[in-house]
């Protein structure tokens, strides 16, 4: 998904050369939000759900320290409410992106 976001960003950045700085700033904010939502999506999809604890945290990443080789488990708090909230944010961001494309390119 990251590659698709990067591709969209590169294509549209080159097309936004002639639009106002305000539109360019809007686009940068939209891409930033899309990346944030994609990071959350990846945490949900790739989490080790068997490691879920009672406090609502789940293991989302394993990091190996290059110096001493120790293993660190990164955890994140993921609840049904947070998933619903991020889902709503995703729909709103999609609508904002569609509105942005219509206004920036007069589509």
N, C-alpha and C positions, 0 to 999 in steps of 0.2 A: 504494500500500500504506500510505503514511503516513497518508492520510485515514482508512483503515479502522481503523488502530491508534488514532488520535485519537478516532474515533467510539466504538470499544469502550471506551476509557478513560473518556470522558465519560459514557456510559450506565452503566457499572458503578460509577463514582465516586458518581453520584447514588443508586444502589441500595445502596451500602456505608455509607450514613450511619448505619445502626443497628448495624453490626458493630463488633467491638472494634478498638482501635488497632493491635493486632498483625496482624489481618487486613488492615487498610488498609495497613500497612507492607509486608506480603507482596505485596499487589496493586501497590504502587508499584514494588517491586523487579522483579516480573514484567514490568510494562509497560516498565521501563527495559531489561531484557534483550531483550524483543521488539524494541524500537527499535534496540538494538545489533546484533541479528541482521539486521534489515532493512537497516541501513546496509551491513553486509558483503554482503548479497545484492545490493544495488544496485551495489556496487563490482564484484562478479563479473559481473553481467549487463551492465553498461554500460561495462566496461573496453574499452580499445582493445587487443585481443589481438594485433594485428599489431605492437604496440610492445613486446611481451614481450622481456625481456633475459635473458642467461644467468644473472644472479644471482637470477632469479625475480620481478623486479619488472615491473609492467605499469602503463601510464598509465591512471589512473582518473578524472582530472578535469583540466579546463583552467580556469585562473583568469586573468582579465585585471586587471592593476593599474589602478585608476581614475585614479591620478595621472599615471603616465607611459605608460600603454597597453601596457606590456610583458606578454608572455604567459608564464605559469608552468604547467608541466606537473606535476601531482601524481601521484606514483607510489605503489603499494602492493605489498608482497610477498604474492603469492597463490600457494600451492602446492597440489597435490592433497591433501596431508596436512592443510593448514589448512582446505580445503573440507570434507573428511571430518569434521574436528573440529567445525566450525561446524554441519554437518548433524546430528551427534549432539547438540550443544547445543540445536539447534532441536527435535528430538524430545523431549528431556528437558524443555525449557521448555513444550512443548505438553502433556505429561503433567502438569507442575506446575500449569499453568493449568486443566486439566480437574479435577484434584484440588481446587484452590482453589475453583473454581465449585461443585463438589459440596459442599464443607464450608461455604462461606459462605452458600449459598442452600438447603442441604439438598435438593439435587436428586437 
